[in-house]
Amino acid sequence: MQEDTKYIEGEVVDEITEINDAETDIEILIRTNALYAEKIKAQAAEFQNFRNRTTKEMSHMYDKGVAEVVSALLPIIDNFALALKNAPPGDGFAAGVVMIQNQIFGTLENIGVTKIEAAGQPFDTKFHAAVSHIEDKNLPENTVAQVLQDGYIYKENILRHAMVVVAN
């Protein structure tokens, strides 16, 4: 029966252990083909899992990179706001700074970074960091009375909490 196994190569020989004299070459080839087909399906599934895992890891690395870069830029964005706050009214230079600031905010929005809206909102520890409390009868209890530093979110991840003053 050794001549019948000459069509079978490699590891498949070990898996076809019961080749009897009644089997024809065609039957042997059909069994061999079925074993190879199963191996191909297993390899294809393994490759698909690898591709999915790699895509997920690349997406995570991209998101991490965006978060790190934007976090590094936040102090610069804060300085723009501080410069505008202290600029004299009607200053042409301040108008140019406002245009640059708007361009920065537009770019941040395009990549998925949003500012946390805090003023007048109920205090929420997920988004806000309270630095002080004030008494204000015009505001409900535990409402953000003032925003000292804006907070930002990227894809549901907090880049920085909004630093706020909360009304008691």
PEKA-V514197 format. One record per residue. N is the residue number from 1. RES is the residue in one small letter. PSI is psi in whole degrees, -180 to 180 (none if undefined). NEAR is the number of other C-alpha atoms within 12 Angstrom. Layout:
n:N res:RES psi:PSI near:NEAR
n:N res:RES psi:PSI near:NEAR
//
This chain:
n:1 res:m psi:-3 near:16
n:2 res:q psi:-34 near:12
n:3 res:e psi:-30 near:12
n:4 res:d psi:-25 near:22
n:5 res:t psi:1 near:28
n:6 res:k psi:-19 near:15
n:7 res:y psi:-17 near:22
n:8 res:i psi:127 near:27
n:9 res:e psi:160 near:18
n:10 res:g psi:-140 near:14
n:11 res:e psi:-17 near:13
n:12 res:v psi:-28 near:23
n:13 res:v psi:-40 near:23
n:14 res:d psi:-30 near:14
n:15 res:e psi:-24 near:19
n:16 res:i psi:93 near:25
n:17 res:t psi:-24 near:15
n:18 res:e psi:75 near:14
n:19 res:i psi:110 near:23
n:20 res:n psi:172 near:15
n:21 res:d psi:-22 near:14
n:22 res:a psi:-21 near:12
n:23 res:e psi:139 near:16
n:24 res:t psi:170 near:17
n:25 res:d psi:-36 near:21
n:26 res:i psi:-44 near:15
n:27 res:e psi:-39 near:20
n:28 res:i psi:-44 near:30
n:29 res:l psi:-36 near:24
n:30 res:i psi:-45 near:17
n:31 res:r psi:-42 near:25
n:32 res:t psi:-44 near:29
n:33 res:n psi:-43 near:20
n:34 res:a psi:-41 near:17
n:35 res:l psi:-44 near:23
n:36 res:y psi:-38 near:22
n:37 res:a psi:-41 near:16
n:38 res:e psi:-42 near:15
n:39 res:k psi:-40 near:17
n:40 res:i psi:-43 near:14
n:41 res:k psi:-42 near:14
n:42 res:a psi:-42 near:14
n:43 res:q psi:-40 near:14
n:44 res:a psi:-42 near:14
n:45 res:a psi:-41 near:14
n:46 res:e psi:-41 near:14
n:47 res:f psi:-40 near:14
n:48 res:q psi:-41 near:14
n:49 res:n psi:-42 near:14
n:50 res:f psi:-45 near:14
n:51 res:r psi:-44 near:14
n:52 res:n psi:-44 near:14
n:53 res:r psi:-42 near:14
n:54 res:t psi:-42 near:14
n:55 res:t psi:-43 near:14
n:56 res:k psi:-42 near:14
n:57 res:e psi:-40 near:14
n:58 res:m psi:-41 near:14
n:59 res:s psi:-42 near:15
n:60 res:h psi:-41 near:15
n:61 res:m psi:-39 near:14
n:62 res:y psi:-48 near:17
n:63 res:d psi:-40 near:23
n:64 res:k psi:-42 near:19
n:65 res:g psi:-44 near:17
n:66 res:v psi:-46 near:23
n:67 res:a psi:-41 near:28
n:68 res:e psi:-42 near:18
n:69 res:v psi:-46 near:19
n:70 res:v psi:-40 near:31
n:71 res:s psi:-37 near:25
n:72 res:a psi:-28 near:15
n:73 res:l psi:-16 near:20
n:74 res:l psi:-41 near:29
n:75 res:p psi:-34 near:18
n:76 res:i psi:-42 near:17
n:77 res:i psi:-40 near:28
n:78 res:d psi:-38 near:23
n:79 res:n psi:-34 near:18
n:80 res:f psi:-46 near:26
n:81 res:a psi:-40 near:25
n:82 res:l psi:-40 near:19
n:83 res:a psi:-40 near:21
n:84 res:l psi:-34 near:24
n:85 res:k psi:-34 near:16
n:86 res:n psi:4 near:13
n:87 res:a psi:145 near:18
n:88 res:p psi:146 near:12
n:89 res:p psi:141 near:12
n:90 res:g psi:9 near:12
n:91 res:d psi:127 near:15
n:92 res:g psi:-34 near:13
n:93 res:f psi:-41 near:15
n:94 res:a psi:-35 near:21
n:95 res:a psi:-38 near:19
n:96 res:g psi:-38 near:17
n:97 res:v psi:-38 near:22
n:98 res:v psi:-41 near:24
n:99 res:m psi:-41 near:17
n:100 res:i psi:-43 near:19
n:101 res:q psi:-44 near:24
n:102 res:n psi:-38 near:17
n:103 res:q psi:-41 near:16
n:104 res:i psi:-47 near:24
n:105 res:f psi:-37 near:25
n:106 res:g psi:-42 near:16
n:107 res:t psi:-42 near:15
n:108 res:l psi:-43 near:26
n:109 res:e psi:-38 near:18
n:110 res:n psi:-31 near:13
n:111 res:i psi:1 near:20
n:112 res:g psi:11 near:21
n:113 res:v psi:128 near:29
n:114 res:t psi:150 near:29
n:115 res:k psi:141 near:31
n:116 res:i psi:120 near:30
n:117 res:e psi:117 near:24
n:118 res:a psi:-38 near:32
n:119 res:a psi:126 near:28
n:120 res:g psi:-2 near:22
n:121 res:q psi:156 near:25
n:122 res:p psi:142 near:25
n:123 res:f psi:130 near:33
n:124 res:d psi:119 near:22
n:125 res:t psi:-17 near:21
n:126 res:k psi:-33 near:21
n:127 res:f psi:-22 near:31
n:128 res:h psi:148 near:37
n:129 res:a psi:114 near:27
n:130 res:a psi:128 near:29
n:131 res:v psi:-21 near:21
n:132 res:s psi:169 near:20
n:133 res:h psi:147 near:21
n:134 res:i psi:159 near:21
n:135 res:e psi:122 near:17
n:136 res:d psi:110 near:17
n:137 res:k psi:-14 near:12
n:138 res:n psi:-15 near:13
n:139 res:l psi:145 near:21
n:140 res:p psi:162 near:18
n:141 res:e psi:146 near:20
n:142 res:n psi:41 near:28
n:143 res:t psi:142 near:30
n:144 res:v psi:118 near:36
n:145 res:a psi:-34 near:31
n:146 res:q psi:144 near:30
n:147 res:v psi:120 near:30
n:148 res:l psi:-33 near:23
n:149 res:q psi:129 near:29
n:150 res:d psi:148 near:31
n:151 res:g psi:160 near:32
n:152 res:y psi:149 near:35
n:153 res:i psi:140 near:30
n:154 res:y psi:116 near:29
n:155 res:k psi:54 near:22
n:156 res:e psi:8 near:17
n:157 res:n psi:132 near:23
n:158 res:i psi:120 near:26
n:159 res:l psi:-39 near:32
n:160 res:r psi:134 near:30
n:161 res:h psi:150 near:31
n:162 res:a psi:127 near:35
n:163 res:m psi:121 near:30
n:164 res:v psi:163 near:34
n:165 res:v psi:130 near:32
n:166 res:v psi:139 near:33
n:167 res:a psi:136 near:27
n:168 res:n psi:none near:20
//
